[in-house]
Amino acid sequence: MPSARRLPAALLLAALTLSACGGPQNSGQDDQASGGQGGFPVTVEDATGEVTLESPPKRIVSLSPTATEMLFAVGAGDDVVAADEYSNHPENAPTTDLSGFTPSVEAVSEYNPDLVVLARDAAEAAEQLRTVDVPVLLIPAATTLDEAYGQMRMLGRATGHPEKGDEVADRVKSQVDEIAEQTADEIGDADLSIYHELDEGMYSATSDTFIGQLYDRFGVQNIADSAEDTAGGYPQLSSEYVVERNPDLIFLAYGGEGAVRAVSNRPAFDEITAVRNDDIVRLDPDVSSRWGPRVVGLAESVSEALTAAAQEG
């Protein structure tokens, strides 16, 4: 995935990285393993149901940047032989020109994979790979923090690293919880409101989305929640609406150095508290659009901005 930014980038992310996705969600607690060598065969649950892997995969193709980050985090990085064009983290990820949006079964097959990890919208490619006996995991975009932790556990089990998967999930959860709790104590009753902008089209994210849930952990008000049409969690807001709601902070999940200036220069935006106080925060576009282990860094960035804004007040 996050991370092709086409439109709207936000909605594309919603489909592949930030969006509400249906289907079973793996909590990491229901995976079943029988007593084969090294815990295999092992059965895990992806977006389509149960998937059984007969042996630990040694040639993994990952066509999801978030999945790539998770695979490396849980100890399966050495077994990833190819990753999609947007898998730019960690630095030693084997990034290729493979597409995660429109996967080519022929191109993927050239890597002779024994496991392919795909985003939920690549169901057609998954079915084609399964017809030639290539195990596939379809992983939906997490809509909650718990779903993200569950996916880390699931990938750990699927790749033969169950203990590492549990360790990473527990560590990330603990760190995010600690950051949120400490920040909530520091900002006290500041009663801050935020506006998270996914792209220049002013698409936002409500508290029913993954990124929205992260903000909710800090106890702040998300102005997108009161939009007339929340559009499945990703409403397109108007300038008039944002000005009227007057957020204390604006978080941008896109753009370069000029993005903050461009937002500041919008008509009537100089009336917004966030603009007047220079509280427009440009988040790392990749980190803010993925739900992998780097969510800790995202939580830290949000915490720093909220704490600074509370002190201003």
ROLO-785455 format. One line per 10 residues: number of its first residue (from 1); their letters; for each residue z, y, x of C-alpha. Coordinates in steps of 0.25 Angstrom, whole numbers, padded with zeros to 4 digits. Last residue first. Layout:
<sites>
NUM = A = Z/Y/X  ...
</sites>
This chain:
<sites>
313 = GEQAAATLAE = 0102/0108/-0014  0097/0108/0000  0106/0096/0003  0100/0088/-0008  0086/0091/-0003  0090/0086/0011  0097/0073/0005  0085/0070/-0004  0075/0072/0008  0083/0063/0017
303 = SVSEALGVVR = 0085/0052/0007  0070/0052/0003  0066/0050/0018  0077/0039/0019  0072/0032/0007  0058/0031/0012  0063/0026/0026  0070/0015/0018  0058/0012/0010  0052/0008/0023
293 = PGWRSSVDPD = 0055/-0007/0020  0044/-0007/0010  0042/0000/-0003  0029/0008/0001  0024/0021/-0004  0035/0030/0002  0034/0024/0016  0019/0025/0016  0018/0040/0012  0030/0044/0021
283 = LRVIDDNRVA = 0037/0054/0012  0034/0069/0011  0046/0076/0006  0045/0089/-0002  0059/0096/-0001  0054/0109/0004  0065/0116/-0004  0055/0124/-0013  0046/0112/-0014  0057/0102/-0018
273 = TIEDFAPRNS = 0063/0113/-0028  0049/0114/-0035  0045/0128/-0038  0035/0129/-0026  0028/0117/-0033  0022/0127/-0043  0008/0125/-0038  0007/0114/-0027  0010/0120/-0013  0022/0112/-0010
263 = VARVAGEGGY = 0015/0099/-0013  0004/0103/-0003  0014/0107/0007  0021/0093/0006  0008/0086/0007  0003/0093/0019  0010/0084/0029  0003/0072/0024  0003/0065/0011  0010/0055/0002
253 = ALFILDPNRE = 0023/0051/-0004  0028/0065/-0006  0043/0067/-0010  0047/0080/-0018  0061/0084/-0019  0069/0093/-0028  0060/0090/-0039  0056/0102/-0049  0053/0094/-0062  0045/0105/-0067
243 = VVYESSLQPY = 0037/0107/-0054  0035/0092/-0054  0030/0092/-0068  0021/0104/-0066  0015/0098/-0054  0011/0086/-0062  0016/0071/-0060  0008/0059/-0059  0018/0048/-0063  0020/0035/-0054
233 = GGATDEASDA = 0031/0026/-0061  0022/0019/-0071  0015/0032/-0075  0028/0040/-0076  0022/0048/-0088  0031/0060/-0093  0037/0061/-0079  0052/0060/-0079  0053/0050/-0068  0044/0058/-0059
223 = INQVGFRDYL = 0055/0068/-0056  0063/0058/-0049  0077/0062/-0049  0086/0058/-0037  0096/0047/-0036  0092/0042/-0022  0089/0028/-0028  0079/0035/-0037  0071/0040/-0026  0069/0025/-0022
213 = QGIFTDSTAS = 0066/0021/-0036  0055/0031/-0036  0048/0026/-0024  0048/0012/-0030  0044/0017/-0044  0052/0018/-0057  0058/0031/-0051  0045/0038/-0054  0034/0040/-0044  0025/0052/-0042
203 = YMGEDLEHYI = 0010/0055/-0043  0008/0070/-0039  -0007/0068/-0036  -0004/0072/-0022  0003/0058/-0020  0016/0050/-0023  0025/0062/-0026  0039/0059/-0027  0047/0070/-0035  0062/0071/-0033
193 = SLDADGIEDA = 0074/0076/-0040  0088/0079/-0034  0101/0079/-0041  0109/0084/-0029  0121/0076/-0035  0124/0069/-0022  0113/0070/-0011  0121/0063/-0001  0126/0052/-0009  0112/0049/-0015
183 = TQEAIEDVQS = 0107/0049/-0001  0117/0039/0004  0114/0030/-0008  0099/0031/-0006  0100/0028/0009  0109/0017/0007  0101/0010/-0004  0088/0012/0005  0095/0006/0017  0101/-0006/0009
173 = KVRDAVEDGK = 0088/-0009/0002  0080/-0009/0015  0090/-0018/0022  0091/-0028/0011  0076/-0029/0010  0074/-0030/0025  0085/-0041/0026  0079/-0049/0014  0065/-0049/0020  0071/-0053/0034
163 = EPHGTARGLM = 0078/-0064/0028  0066/-0069/0020  0057/-0068/0032  0047/-0080/0029  0035/-0071/0024  0037/-0073/0009  0052/-0072/0010  0052/-0058/0018  0041/-0053/0008  0050/-0056/-0003
153 = RMQGYAEDLT = 0062/-0049/0003  0054/-0037/0006  0048/-0037/-0008  0062/-0038/-0015  0066/-0025/-0007  0054/-0018/-0013  0057/-0023/-0027  0072/-0018/-0025  0067/-0005/-0022  0059/-0004/-0035
143 = TAAPILLVPV = 0044/-0003/-0039  0039/-0011/-0027  0024/-0012/-0026  0020/-0026/-0029  0018/-0037/-0019  0008/-0047/-0021  0010/-0059/-0011  -0001/-0067/-0007  -0002/-0082/-0002  -0017/-0085/0003
133 = DVTRLQEAAE = -0022/-0097/-0004  -0036/-0093/-0006  -0034/-0090/-0021  -0021/-0083/-0017  -0030/-0073/-0009  -0038/-0070/-0022  -0026/-0068/-0030  -0020/-0058/-0021  -0032/-0050/-0020  -0032/-0049/-0035
123 = AADRALVVLD = -0017/-0045/-0035  -0019/-0034/-0025  -0012/-0024/-0034  0002/-0030/-0030  0001/-0027/-0016  -0003/-0038/-0007  0004/-0047/0004  -0005/-0058/0009  0001/-0071/0015  -0006/-0082/0023
113 = PNYESVAEVS = -0016/-0073/0028  -0029/-0077/0035  -0032/-0062/0039  -0046/-0063/0035  -0041/-0066/0021  -0036/-0052/0019  -0051/-0047/0021  -0056/-0057/0011  -0046/-0054/0001  -0049/-0039/0002
103 = PTFGSLDTTP = -0037/-0031/-0003  -0040/-0019/-0012  -0027/-0011/-0011  -0021/-0018/0001  -0033/-0016/0009  -0035/-0022/0023  -0039/-0012/0033  -0028/-0018/0043  -0014/-0015/0046  -0007/-0026/0055
93 = ANEPHNSYED = 0007/-0019/0053  0012/-0015/0067  0015/-0001/0063  0024/-0005/0052  0019/0000/0043  0004/0004/0041  0000/-0006/0030  -0010/0003/0023  -0022/-0005/0028  -0017/-0018/0024
83 = AAVVDDGAGV = -0009/-0028/0033  -0014/-0039/0041  -0007/-0050/0050  0007/-0049/0044  0014/-0061/0050  0021/-0052/0061  0026/-0043/0050  0034/-0054/0043  0048/-0049/0047  0053/-0043/0034
73 = AFLMETATPS = 0049/-0028/0038  0035/-0032/0042  0032/-0039/0029  0039/-0027/0021  0030/-0016/0028  0017/-0025/0025  0022/-0026/0011  0023/-0011/0010  0009/-0009/0016  0003/-0019/0006
63 = LSVIRKPPSE = -0009/-0028/0010  -0001/-0038/0019  -0008/-0049/0026  0002/-0060/0031  -0002/-0071/0041  0010/-0079/0044  0015/-0082/0031  0028/-0091/0030  0024/-0104/0023  0022/-0109/0009
53 = LTVEGTADEV = 0022/-0095/0002  0024/-0096/-0013  0021/-0084/-0021  0028/-0082/-0035  0024/-0071/-0044  0013/-0061/-0045  0020/-0049/-0039  0026/-0057/-0028  0037/-0068/-0029  0041/-0077/-0017
43 = TVPFGGQGGS = 0040/-0092/-0014  0043/-0097/-0001  0038/-0110/0006  0044/-0108/0015  0059/-0105/0019  0055/-0107/0034  0050/-0121/0032  0051/-0125/0017  0063/-0124/0009  0059/-0117/-0003
33 = AQDDQGSNQP = 0059/-0102/-0005  0060/-0094/-0018  0060/-0079/-0019  0069/-0074/-0030  0077/-0064/-0022  0067/-0055/-0016  0066/-0047/-0028  0052/-0049/-0030  0045/-0041/-0041  0036/-0049/-0051
23 = GGCASLTLAA = 0025/-0042/-0057  0023/-0027/-0060  0020/-0016/-0050  0026/-0002/-0051  0019/0006/-0041  0023/0011/-0027  0014/0002/-0017  0002/-0004/-0023  0000/0001/-0037  0009/0013/-0036
13 = LLLAAPLRRA = 0004/0015/-0023  -0010/0017/-0029  -0003/0026/-0040  0003/0035/-0029  -0010/0036/-0021  -0016/0041/-0033  -0024/0038/-0031  -0026/0035/-0016  -0015/0034/-0006  -0016/0021/0001
3 = SPM = -0003/0016/0006  0007/0017/-0002  0000/0000/0000
</sites>
